[in-house]
Amino acid sequence: MKIQKYIICFGALVGMVFCTTLSYAQDSTATTPVSKPVHGMFAGPVLIDNQTVAMPAKGSFSSIFEHRFGNAQNYSDMYGLFNISSILIGANYVPVKNVQVGLGLCSYNMTWDLNLKLSLMQQHKNGGWPVSISYYGEVGIDSRDKSNFVSMSDRYTYFNEIMIARKITDKFSAQVAPSVSYFCDVPGYVDANGQIQSKMENTQFAFSVIGRYKLTATTGIVVDYDQPLTQNVTTNPHPNLSGGVEFETAGHTFQIFVTNYGYCLPQYNTFLNQNDYTKKGGFLLGFNITRL
């Protein structure tokens, strides 16, 4: 089955990314210096279309601005530069160590975004945990007029993921993340018997793979791949392939990239993406700005 193939591929990716874990643990001895957390795995909380395991210090406040232009199809809108796909403005705060709460507003359906990130484990030097593990959860609330919904519950969407990351070398970091998204209301159609049927499952499974390679102390190359796993009745979202460059300062992170994900919230991308990166116009330009 197709989903089994994806699961096998995901398992292989986990093994490839963290193949050094066993030798890392075996090399640890009783005389190893005191273990310390690894720093600088990722420059910021977001890498292109996905969250990272990065967790600021207690008391930190950060703001984020995400922008996706339109699809690069033709010259009429300068290949998408004068056509906005989606914008998100958000803010995050770390009230206690390893716990971040956030609030944002996405232009698509005027969706409010309530989110939580937990740092569960941190990669350490000289022994300790060989990887960093974090949880990220999100609730989206569609704030359009009630005439757009049959019931109030139709406004809600959910996203949950577990992120597993490792700083493999001083310059290269990678992360894999299985995720599950849920829509209370999904698209439907009328069958030959006049009955309303769902085009998609309410629950969608997926996984992502992201990586960053530092060229200099402040510049890096970033890549991102997302693969849907759930097979729907009629409508299946397309996978995402993204790549770009990242610039960082003491307080800012700026990323500019090409992607075929046109939404700023992960559950919308997981459910609704119909941009095919193998076809003309499947890509669009985007950028993220974060301020710590």
C-alpha positions in Angstrom: 0.0 0.0 0.0 1.1 3.5 -0.7 0.9 4.6 2.9 3.1 1.7 3.9 5.7 3.0 1.5 5.7 6.4 3.1 6.0 4.9 6.6 9.0 2.9 5.4 10.6 6.0 3.9 9.9 8.0 7.1 11.6 5.3 9.1 14.6 5.3 6.8 14.9 9.1 7.1 14.9 8.8 10.9 17.7 6.3 10.7 19.8 8.3 8.2 19.5 11.5 10.1 20.3 10.0 13.5 22.7 7.2 12.4 25.4 8.7 14.6 23.3 8.3 17.8 24.5 4.7 18.7 28.2 5.5 18.2 27.7 8.7 20.2 26.4 6.8 23.2 29.0 4.1 22.9 31.8 6.6 23.0 30.7 8.1 26.3 32.8 7.0 29.3 32.9 7.5 33.0 35.6 10.1 32.5 33.6 12.2 30.1 33.3 15.9 31.2 30.0 17.2 32.6 27.3 17.1 29.9 26.0 20.4 28.5 23.1 21.2 26.2 23.9 21.9 22.5 23.1 25.4 21.4 22.4 27.0 18.0 20.7 23.9 16.5 18.3 26.3 14.6 18.4 30.0 14.4 14.7 30.5 15.2 11.4 28.9 16.1 10.3 28.4 12.5 12.1 27.1 9.4 10.2 27.8 6.2 6.9 26.1 6.7 7.6 24.1 9.9 8.3 24.7 13.6 11.7 23.8 15.0 12.8 22.4 18.4 14.3 25.8 19.2 13.2 27.1 22.6 14.1 30.6 23.8 15.1 31.2 27.5 12.6 31.8 30.2 11.0 35.3 30.0 11.7 35.6 26.3 9.2 37.4 24.0 9.3 37.0 20.3 7.3 38.2 17.3 6.9 36.5 13.9 5.7 37.7 10.5 5.1 35.2 7.7 4.2 36.1 4.2 3.4 34.0 1.1 3.1 35.6 -2.3 0.9 34.1 -5.1 1.8 31.3 -7.4 4.5 32.0 -10.0 2.3 31.3 -13.0 2.6 34.3 -15.4 3.8 37.9 -15.9 0.3 39.5 -15.2 1.0 39.6 -11.5 4.8 39.5 -11.8 4.8 35.8 -11.2 3.0 36.1 -7.9 4.8 39.0 -6.4 1.8 41.2 -6.6 -0.6 38.5 -5.5 -0.8 37.7 -1.8 -1.5 34.1 -0.8 -1.4 34.3 3.0 0.0 36.4 5.9 0.4 35.5 9.5 1.3 37.9 12.4 2.1 36.3 15.8 3.8 36.6 19.1 5.2 34.0 21.5 6.2 34.1 25.2 8.1 31.7 27.5 6.6 32.0 31.0 8.5 29.1 32.4 11.5 27.1 31.3 10.9 24.9 28.2 7.3 26.1 27.8 6.2 28.5 25.1 2.7 29.9 24.5 1.7 31.8 21.4 -1.0 33.8 19.7 -1.3 34.7 16.0 -3.7 35.8 13.3 -3.6 34.3 9.8 -5.2 36.2 6.8 -6.7 33.0 5.4 -10.3 32.8 6.7 -9.1 35.3 9.4 -8.0 32.4 11.5 -6.8 33.0 15.1 -3.9 30.7 16.1 -3.4 29.5 19.7 -0.3 27.4 20.1 1.9 25.6 22.7 5.4 24.3 22.4 7.1 22.1 25.0 10.8 21.2 25.0 10.8 17.6 26.3 14.5 16.7 25.8 17.6 18.5 24.7 20.6 17.2 22.9 23.8 17.3 25.1 27.5 17.3 24.5 29.7 14.7 26.1 26.9 12.2 26.9 23.3 12.8 27.8 20.5 12.9 25.2 21.8 12.5 21.6 18.7 14.3 20.2 16.3 17.1 21.0 12.6 16.3 21.2 9.8 18.9 21.4 6.0 18.9 21.1 4.0 21.5 19.2 0.2 21.9 19.3 -2.0 24.4 17.7 -5.7 25.3 17.6 -7.1 27.4 14.7 -10.3 29.3 15.1 -12.0 30.6 11.9 -13.4 34.0 12.9 -15.5 34.7 9.8 -19.2 35.4 10.1 -21.4 32.6 11.5 -23.2 32.4 8.2 -20.2 30.4 6.9 -20.8 27.5 9.3 -23.5 25.0 10.1 -22.4 24.8 13.7 -19.9 26.6 15.9 -17.6 23.5 16.1 -17.0 23.9 12.3 -14.7 26.9 13.1 -12.0 24.7 14.7 -9.0 23.1 13.3 -6.1 21.3 15.2 -2.5 20.4 14.6 -0.1 18.3 16.7 3.4 17.1 16.1 6.5 15.7 17.8 9.8 17.1 16.6 13.0 15.1 16.8 16.2 17.0 15.9 19.9 16.6 16.0 22.8 19.0 15.5 24.9 16.6 13.5 27.9 18.8 12.9 28.8 22.4 13.9 27.3 23.5 10.5 24.5 21.0 9.8 21.3 20.4 11.8 18.3 18.2 10.8 14.8 17.5 12.1 12.0 15.0 11.4 8.5 15.4 12.7 5.4 13.2 12.4 2.2 15.2 12.7 -1.6 14.8 12.8 -4.1 17.5 11.8 -7.9 17.5 12.4 -10.6 19.6 10.7 -14.1 19.6 12.3 -15.5 20.5 8.9 -14.2 19.0 5.6 -15.2 19.5 2.0 -18.1 17.4 0.7 -19.9 16.4 -2.5 -23.3 14.9 -3.4 -23.2 11.3 -4.7 -25.4 9.6 -7.3 -28.0 8.8 -4.6 -28.2 12.5 -3.5 -26.3 11.8 -0.2 -23.6 14.2 1.0 -20.2 12.5 1.2 -16.9 13.8 2.5 -14.1 14.3 0.0 -11.5 14.0 2.7 -10.9 12.4 6.1 -11.3 14.7 9.1 -7.9 13.4 10.4 -4.8 13.8 8.2 -1.4 12.3 9.0 1.9 13.6 7.6 5.6 14.0 8.3 8.2 16.7 7.6 11.9 16.8 7.2 13.9 20.0 7.6 17.6 20.9 7.5 19.9 23.9 7.9 23.5 24.2 6.7 25.5 27.2 8.0 27.6 28.9 5.3 28.9 31.6 7.7 28.2 32.6 11.3 25.1 34.6 10.1 24.1 32.9 6.8 22.7 29.5 6.0 20.9 27.3 3.5 17.5 25.9 4.6 15.4 23.1 3.1 12.0 21.6 3.9 10.0 18.6 2.7 6.5 17.7 3.8 4.8 14.4 2.9 1.0 13.8 3.5 0.2 10.2 4.5 -3.6 9.9 4.6 -5.3 8.7 1.5 -8.6 10.5 0.9 -11.7 9.5 -1.1 -11.4 12.1 -3.8 -9.0 14.9 -2.9 -5.4 14.4 -1.7 -3.1 17.3 -0.8 0.3 17.5 -2.6 3.6 17.2 -0.8 5.7 20.3 -0.2 9.3 20.9 -1.3 11.0 24.2 -0.2 14.4 25.7 -0.2 16.0 29.1 0.6 18.5 31.1 2.5 18.5 32.3 6.1 20.1 35.4 7.7 20.4 35.9 11.4 21.5 38.6 13.8 21.6 38.8 17.6 17.8 39.3 17.7 16.4 38.8 14.2 16.1 35.8 11.8 15.1 36.4 8.2 14.3 33.6 5.7 13.5 34.0 2.0 12.6 30.9 0.1 10.5 29.2 -2.7 7.8 26.7 -1.6 4.6 25.1 -2.9 2.8 25.6 0.5 0.7 28.7 0.2 -0.8 28.8 3.7 0.9 30.0 6.9 -0.8 27.5 9.3 0.4 23.9 9.1 -3.1 22.2 9.3 -4.2 24.3 6.3 -1.2 23.2 4.3 -1.7 19.6 5.3 -5.3 19.6 4.3 -5.6 22.0 1.4 -2.4 22.2 -0.6 -3.0 21.6 -4.3 0.2 23.2 -5.6 2.2 20.6 -7.4 5.9 21.3 -7.5 6.3 19.2 -10.6 4.2 21.5 -12.7 4.5 25.1 -13.9 3.2 27.6 -11.4 3.4 25.1 -8.5 5.9 27.2 -6.6 5.6 30.6 -4.9 7.9 33.0 -3.0 7.7 33.4 0.7 9.6 34.9 3.6 9.6 34.7 7.5 10.9 37.3 9.9 11.2 36.6 13.6 12.3 39.1 16.3 13.4 37.8 19.8 
